[in-house]
């Protein structure tokens, strides 16, 4: 069976600011809940998301020694695809300048904070079907002027930035073992967190994890570490619990300094993991992304080829 790998994990984010700067804009008690939950800073920039997308993708190409013209496809992920056309046009022009005039760029946006893992799943299927060999995935988002940075239920603070990676069958940093997803669009109709919505969320997380774990041939007890979105500690513990994992397995080193960079959090944390542990660990790792009505689990491990 063809194996799929992720390489060239990179990110580019805005400048760091303390979340205390947002205090006048936050509801009563929100700042305390955020800081108690481990959020200290967020990333902000006046530059458009497409700027960070190209910066990150350039680093991915540089670290993998892959020419832009050698790509078969680029997945451009953003929750604001329809509102940033000028920036996306600039991203396309920059790709053209690198000689990638023939490389299709496909936009993904409706999965929001699950955009990244959705794109990796699609890239994996295209490569396994031998339609493509090298697919770049870049996810980028920012908070438009006048919009709140507070994530629903005081779960985190939105940050501006991007992350990217190369998906291929060439042995590299991480081997992809399995992906699973689940959606319950009834949650999109709910405007507040409730006991029923938390139960639906728990079921969705569990279904996504079970699908990914089955595809990977692993059980919860096999997972060495879990990467999640950069949310407050009670929420990440909730996510881990419903995957059958102890909170001690959570890898959340970037949460305090980065804030929630939308779906880029997963790659940012995986990149930090590489820097922290290098080749010391070989067991399965879980990346879990969660949106308002969709969840995705991705099981990977450090590639044997680079250990």
GUDRENKOL-253531 format. One record per residue (C-alpha): x, y, z; residue in one letter; residue number from 0. Coordinates in nm, 4 decimals. Each point is the difference from the previous one (the first is absolute). Layout:
<atoms>
[[X; Y; Z]; A; NUM] ...
</atoms>
This chain:
<atoms>
[[0.0000; 0.0000; 0.0000]; X; 0] [[0.1239; 0.3470; -0.0844]; X; 1] [[0.1088; 0.2008; 0.3052]; X; 2] [[-0.0634; 0.3733; 0.0275]; X; 3] [[0.2309; 0.2489; 0.1709]; X; 4] [[-0.0087; 0.3590; 0.1208]; X; 5] [[0.3110; 0.2127; -0.0282]; X; 6] [[0.1180; 0.3593; 0.0063]; X; 7] [[-0.2255; 0.1008; 0.2884]; X; 8] [[0.0178; 0.3806; 0.0211]; X; 9] [[-0.1932; 0.2966; 0.1321]; X; 10] [[-0.0071; 0.3791; -0.0172]; X; 11] [[-0.1960; 0.2082; 0.2492]; X; 12] [[-0.0623; 0.3593; 0.1045]; X; 13] [[0.1689; 0.1910; 0.2793]; X; 14] [[-0.0496; -0.1110; 0.3586]; X; 15] [[-0.2290; 0.2003; 0.2318]; X; 16] [[-0.1188; -0.0720; 0.3556]; X; 17] [[-0.3655; -0.0944; 0.0198]; X; 18] [[-0.0294; 0.2534; 0.2811]; X; 19] [[-0.0040; 0.2637; -0.2773]; X; 20] [[-0.3409; -0.1355; -0.0993]; X; 21] [[-0.1499; 0.0391; 0.3470]; X; 22] [[-0.2156; 0.3076; -0.0861]; X; 23] [[-0.1609; -0.1978; -0.2852]; X; 24] [[-0.0697; -0.3195; 0.1939]; X; 25] [[-0.3092; -0.0944; 0.2032]; X; 26] [[0.0278; -0.0036; 0.3766]; X; 27] [[0.2085; -0.2908; 0.1235]; X; 28] [[0.1255; -0.1036; -0.3441]; X; 29] [[0.3583; 0.1166; 0.0529]; X; 30] [[0.0275; -0.1947; 0.3253]; X; 31] [[-0.1450; -0.3141; -0.1609]; X; 32] [[0.2454; 0.0281; -0.2876]; X; 33] [[0.3069; 0.0523; 0.2182]; X; 34] [[-0.1085; -0.2739; 0.2416]; X; 35] [[-0.0322; -0.2240; -0.3055]; X; 36] [[0.3583; 0.0666; -0.1089]; X; 37] [[-0.0435; 0.2694; -0.2668]; X; 38] [[0.2489; 0.2861; 0.0454]; X; 39] [[0.0646; 0.1541; -0.3421]; X; 40] [[-0.1481; 0.0178; -0.3468]; X; 41] [[0.1355; 0.0889; -0.3464]; X; 42] [[-0.1185; 0.3043; -0.1928]; X; 43] [[0.0897; 0.1611; -0.3312]; X; 44] [[-0.1369; 0.2553; -0.2433]; X; 45] [[0.1266; -0.2154; -0.2862]; X; 46] [[-0.2505; -0.2205; -0.1862]; X; 47] [[-0.0182; -0.3758; 0.0659]; X; 48] [[0.1286; -0.0692; -0.3528]; X; 49] [[0.3275; 0.1720; 0.0938]; X; 50] [[0.0593; -0.2533; 0.2778]; X; 51] [[-0.1133; -0.2837; -0.2261]; X; 52] [[0.2710; 0.0774; -0.2529]; X; 53] [[0.2659; 0.0533; 0.2667]; X; 54] [[-0.0776; -0.3349; 0.1577]; X; 55] [[-0.0229; -0.1855; -0.3308]; X; 56] [[0.3340; 0.1479; -0.1070]; X; 57] [[0.1600; -0.1434; 0.3148]; X; 58] [[-0.1603; -0.3386; -0.0667]; X; 59] [[0.1386; -0.0062; -0.3534]; X; 60] [[0.3413; 0.1136; 0.1190]; X; 61] [[0.0310; -0.2616; 0.2729]; X; 62] [[-0.1153; -0.2846; -0.2262]; X; 63] [[0.2065; 0.1189; -0.2977]; X; 64] [[-0.3117; -0.0288; -0.2097]; X; 65] [[-0.0392; 0.2510; -0.2795]; X; 66] [[-0.3379; 0.1683; -0.0268]; X; 67] [[-0.0153; -0.1191; -0.3594]; X; 68] [[0.0306; -0.3619; 0.1223]; X; 69] [[-0.3264; 0.0220; 0.1928]; X; 70] [[-0.3052; -0.1694; -0.1470]; X; 71] [[-0.2539; 0.1861; 0.2113]; X; 72] [[-0.0311; 0.2571; 0.2783]; X; 73] [[-0.2841; -0.0089; 0.2511]; X; 74] [[-0.0565; 0.3536; 0.1297]; X; 75] [[-0.2056; -0.0164; 0.3187]; X; 76] [[-0.1691; 0.2980; 0.1614]; X; 77] [[-0.3253; 0.0674; 0.1815]; X; 78] [[-0.0261; 0.3337; -0.1843]; X; 79] [[0.0542; -0.1050; -0.3610]; X; 80] [[-0.2759; 0.2218; -0.1355]; X; 81] [[0.1179; 0.3109; 0.1829]; X; 82] [[0.3647; 0.0108; -0.0972]; X; 83] [[0.0094; -0.0137; -0.3785]; X; 84] [[0.2655; 0.2702; -0.0413]; X; 85] [[0.2340; -0.1842; 0.2353]; X; 86] [[-0.0606; -0.3330; -0.1721]; X; 87] [[0.0728; 0.1597; -0.3371]; X; 88] [[0.3313; 0.1162; 0.1459]; X; 89] [[0.0705; -0.3537; 0.1237]; X; 90] [[-0.0631; -0.1334; -0.3531]; X; 91] [[0.2319; 0.2607; -0.1518]; X; 92] [[0.2742; -0.0918; 0.2459]; X; 93] [[-0.0349; -0.3653; -0.0990]; X; 94] [[0.0211; 0.1010; -0.3638]; X; 95] [[0.3226; 0.1866; 0.0767]; X; 96] [[0.1405; -0.3274; 0.1341]; X; 97] [[-0.0793; -0.1726; -0.3297]; X; 98] [[-0.3136; -0.1805; 0.1169]; X; 99] [[-0.2317; 0.1445; -0.2636]; X; 100] [[-0.1438; -0.3424; -0.0820]; X; 101] [[-0.0612; -0.1146; 0.3599]; X; 102] [[-0.3714; 0.0016; 0.0949]; X; 103] [[-0.0911; 0.1748; 0.3259]; X; 104] [[-0.3181; -0.1328; 0.1626]; X; 105] [[-0.1720; 0.1866; 0.2827]; X; 106] [[-0.1505; -0.1692; 0.3069]; X; 107] [[-0.1867; 0.1938; 0.2637]; X; 108] [[-0.3239; -0.1396; 0.1386]; X; 109] [[0.1676; -0.2296; 0.2542]; X; 110] [[0.1567; 0.3076; 0.1650]; X; 111] [[0.2340; -0.1210; 0.2774]; X; 112] [[-0.0037; -0.3486; -0.1529]; X; 113] [[0.1044; 0.1267; -0.3449]; X; 114] [[0.3586; -0.1200; 0.0357]; X; 115] [[-0.0686; -0.3643; 0.0792]; X; 116] [[-0.2734; -0.0058; -0.2646]; X; 117] [[0.2497; 0.1160; -0.2623]; X; 118] [[0.2622; -0.2525; 0.1140]; X; 119] [[-0.2602; -0.2760; -0.0278]; X; 120] [[-0.0893; 0.1050; -0.3549]; X; 121] [[0.3667; 0.0311; -0.0967]; X; 122] [[0.0661; -0.3488; 0.1346]; X; 123] [[-0.2842; -0.1492; -0.2033]; X; 124] [[0.1173; 0.1695; -0.3205]; X; 125] [[0.3543; -0.1280; 0.0468]; X; 126] [[-0.1143; -0.3534; 0.0804]; X; 127] [[-0.2144; 0.0079; -0.3126]; X; 128] [[0.3210; 0.0948; -0.1894]; X; 129] [[-0.1630; 0.3168; -0.1274]; X; 130] [[0.2697; 0.2170; 0.1601]; X; 131] [[0.3431; -0.0421; 0.1574]; X; 132] [[0.0581; 0.3196; 0.1982]; X; 133] [[-0.2781; 0.2080; 0.1530]; X; 134] [[0.0649; 0.3098; 0.2076]; X; 135] [[-0.2489; 0.0876; 0.2737]; X; 136] [[-0.0088; 0.3506; 0.1432]; X; 137] [[-0.2526; 0.1295; 0.2509]; X; 138] [[-0.0277; 0.3681; 0.0840]; X; 139] [[-0.2400; 0.2262; 0.1852]; X; 140] [[-0.0247; 0.3331; 0.1725]; X; 141] [[-0.2491; 0.2074; 0.1909]; X; 142] [[-0.1475; 0.2815; -0.2092]; X; 143] [[-0.0231; 0.3497; 0.1444]; X; 144] [[-0.3013; 0.0401; 0.2258]; X; 145] [[-0.0465; -0.3708; 0.0675]; X; 146] [[0.0520; -0.1589; 0.3386]; X; 147] [[0.3064; -0.2082; 0.0759]; X; 148] [[-0.1743; -0.1874; 0.2775]; X; 149] [[-0.0769; -0.3607; -0.0875]; X; 150] [[-0.3503; -0.1196; 0.0944]; X; 151] [[-0.0398; -0.0980; 0.3662]; X; 152] [[0.3263; 0.1805; 0.0868]; X; 153] [[0.1842; -0.2973; -0.1467]; X; 154] [[0.3001; 0.2017; -0.1238]; X; 155] [[0.1041; 0.3131; -0.1897]; X; 156] [[0.0229; -0.0047; -0.3798]; X; 157] [[0.3428; 0.0770; -0.1485]; X; 158] [[0.1142; 0.1014; -0.3490]; X; 159] [[0.2287; -0.2352; -0.1876]; X; 160] [[0.0543; -0.3013; -0.2232]; X; 161] [[0.1574; -0.3439; -0.0057]; X; 162] [[0.0878; -0.2386; -0.2795]; X; 163] [[0.1460; -0.3374; -0.0909]; X; 164] [[0.0745; -0.2220; -0.2984]; X; 165] [[-0.1961; -0.3234; -0.0410]; X; 166] [[0.1630; -0.2718; -0.2096]; X; 167] [[0.1009; -0.3670; -0.0132]; X; 168] [[0.3646; 0.0918; 0.0590]; X; 169] [[0.1195; -0.1045; 0.3495]; X; 170] [[0.0248; 0.3098; 0.2167]; X; 171] [[-0.0711; 0.1444; 0.3466]; X; 172] [[-0.3366; -0.1589; 0.0826]; X; 173] [[-0.1652; -0.3111; -0.1380]; X; 174] [[-0.3781; 0.0302; -0.0284]; X; 175] [[-0.1663; -0.3093; 0.1478]; X; 176] [[-0.3692; 0.0879; -0.0066]; X; 177] [[-0.2547; 0.2817; -0.0112]; X; 178] [[-0.3604; 0.0088; 0.1126]; X; 179] [[-0.2640; 0.2700; 0.0140]; X; 180] [[-0.3554; 0.0529; 0.1187]; X; 181] [[-0.2515; 0.2794; -0.0404]; X; 182] [[-0.3248; 0.0959; 0.1707]; X; 183] [[-0.1383; 0.3126; -0.1623]; X; 184] [[-0.2769; 0.0298; 0.2572]; X; 185] [[0.2582; 0.1702; 0.2193]; X; 186] [[0.0289; 0.2890; -0.2462]; X; 187] [[-0.3559; 0.0966; 0.0893]; X; 188] [[0.0859; 0.0366; 0.3682]; X; 189] [[0.1189; 0.3403; 0.1194]; X; 190] [[0.1100; -0.1019; 0.3490]; X; 191] [[0.1814; -0.2904; 0.1632]; X; 192] [[-0.2411; -0.2397; 0.1712]; X; 193] [[0.0014; -0.3475; 0.1512]; X; 194] [[-0.1477; -0.1576; -0.3177]; X; 195] [[0.2539; 0.1802; -0.2205]; X; 196] [[0.2873; -0.1217; 0.2187]; X; 197] [[-0.1328; -0.3552; -0.0286]; X; 198] [[-0.0190; 0.0313; -0.3789]; X; 199] [[0.3541; 0.1381; -0.0031]; X; 200] [[0.1271; -0.2879; 0.2134]; X; 201] [[-0.1631; -0.2512; -0.2361]; X; 202] [[0.1504; 0.1726; -0.3042]; X; 203] [[0.3487; 0.0002; 0.1493]; X; 204] [[-0.0302; -0.3675; 0.0880]; X; 205] [[-0.1233; -0.0992; -0.3462]; X; 206] [[0.2775; 0.1938; -0.1749]; X; 207] [[0.2656; -0.1561; 0.2230]; X; 208] [[-0.1356; -0.3534; -0.0373]; X; 209] [[0.0024; 0.0306; -0.3799]; X; 210] [[0.3589; 0.1281; -0.0038]; X; 211] [[0.1208; -0.2531; 0.2572]; X; 212] [[-0.1591; -0.2902; -0.1870]; X; 213] [[0.1621; 0.1111; -0.3260]; X; 214] [[0.3344; 0.0307; 0.1792]; X; 215] [[-0.0355; -0.3313; 0.1841]; X; 216] [[0.0519; 0.1572; 0.3431]; X; 217] [[-0.1894; 0.0369; 0.3272]; X; 218] [[-0.0241; 0.2956; 0.2351]; X; 219] [[0.2608; -0.1495; 0.2331]; X; 220] [[0.2498; -0.0118; -0.2887]; X; 221] [[-0.0051; 0.3778; -0.0532]; X; 222] [[0.3129; 0.1678; 0.1381]; X; 223] [[-0.0982; 0.3658; -0.0405]; X; 224] [[-0.2999; 0.1995; -0.1173]; X; 225] [[0.0067; 0.3291; -0.1904]; X; 226] [[-0.3132; 0.2104; 0.0065]; X; 227] [[-0.1101; 0.3499; -0.0828]; X; 228] [[0.1326; 0.2670; 0.2359]; X; 229] [[-0.2981; 0.0208; 0.2332]; X; 230] [[-0.0260; 0.0413; 0.3748]; X; 231] [[0.1146; -0.2893; 0.2167]; X; 232] [[-0.3498; -0.1175; 0.1050]; X; 233] [[-0.1000; -0.0327; -0.3654]; X; 234] [[0.3117; -0.1852; -0.1124]; X; 235] [[-0.0449; -0.2381; 0.2939]; X; 236] [[-0.3604; -0.0505; -0.1138]; X; 237] [[0.1232; -0.0880; -0.3497]; X; 238] [[0.2599; -0.2435; 0.1342]; X; 239] [[-0.2513; -0.1654; 0.2340]; X; 240] [[-0.2390; -0.0826; -0.2815]; X; 241] [[0.2811; -0.1595; -0.1968]; X; 242] [[0.0763; -0.2165; 0.3011]; X; 243] [[0.3247; 0.1837; 0.0790]; X; 244] [[0.1365; 0.1290; 0.3277]; X; 245] [[0.0712; 0.3728; 0.0204]; X; 246] [[0.3696; -0.0810; 0.0536]; X; 247] [[0.0219; -0.0894; -0.3691]; X; 248] [[-0.0965; 0.3489; -0.1168]; X; 249] [[0.2695; 0.1940; -0.1841]; X; 250] [[-0.0891; 0.3655; 0.0366]; X; 251] [[0.3315; 0.1855; 0.0115]; X; 252] [[-0.1086; 0.2699; -0.2456]; X; 253] [[-0.3376; 0.0841; 0.1545]; X; 254] [[0.1098; 0.2775; 0.2352]; X; 255] [[0.2084; 0.1884; -0.2563]; X; 256] [[-0.1934; -0.0546; -0.3217]; X; 257] [[-0.3671; 0.0140; 0.0861]; X; 258] [[-0.2348; -0.1727; -0.2444]; X; 259] [[0.1318; 0.0316; -0.3581]; X; 260] [[-0.3106; -0.1696; -0.1368]; X; 261] [[0.0783; -0.3364; -0.1661]; X; 262] [[0.3729; 0.0845; -0.0152]; X; 263] [[0.0328; -0.0984; 0.3678]; X; 264] [[0.0438; -0.3678; -0.0873]; X; 265] [[0.3061; 0.0506; -0.2222]; X; 266] [[0.1443; 0.2624; 0.2361]; X; 267] [[-0.0145; -0.2510; 0.2847]; X; 268] [[0.1372; -0.2833; -0.2131]; X; 269] [[0.2890; 0.2227; -0.1038]; X; 270] [[0.0694; 0.0860; 0.3652]; X; 271] [[-0.0102; -0.3716; 0.0836]; X; 272] [[0.2681; -0.0694; -0.2601]; X; 273] [[0.2200; 0.2686; 0.1525]; X; 274] [[-0.0567; -0.1340; 0.3532]; X; 275] [[0.0397; -0.3755; -0.0397]; X; 276] [[0.1712; -0.0440; -0.3365]; X; 277] [[0.0336; -0.3717; -0.0699]; X; 278] [[-0.0384; -0.1199; 0.3597]; X; 279] [[-0.3579; -0.1256; -0.0349]; X; 280] [[-0.1393; -0.2451; -0.2525]; X; 281] [[-0.3513; -0.0699; 0.1272]; X; 282] [[-0.3317; 0.1130; -0.1485]; X; 283] [[-0.0987; 0.3649; 0.0429]; X; 284] [[-0.3498; 0.1447; -0.0185]; X; 285] [[-0.0932; 0.3347; -0.1544]; X; 286] [[-0.3557; 0.1002; 0.0822]; X; 287] [[-0.1765; 0.2972; -0.1596]; X; 288] [[-0.3410; 0.1209; 0.1087]; X; 289] [[-0.2420; 0.2484; -0.1518]; X; 290] [[-0.3478; 0.1150; 0.0905]; X; 291] [[-0.1597; -0.3013; -0.1685]; X; 292] [[0.2810; -0.2127; -0.1441]; X; 293] [[0.2898; -0.1941; 0.1514]; X; 294] [[0.3037; -0.1663; -0.1515]; X; 295] [[0.2611; -0.2354; 0.1429]; X; 296] [[0.3314; -0.0789; -0.1664]; X; 297] [[0.2409; -0.2696; 0.1218]; X; 298] [[0.3647; 0.0399; -0.1001]; X; 299] [[0.3408; -0.1183; 0.1144]; X; 300] [[0.3572; 0.1083; -0.0489]; X; 301] [[0.1152; -0.1495; -0.3259]; X; 302] [[0.2409; -0.2931; 0.0331]; X; 303] [[0.1841; 0.1375; -0.3008]; X; 304] [[0.1181; 0.3090; 0.1924]; X; 305] [[0.0653; -0.1589; 0.3406]; X; 306] 
</atoms>
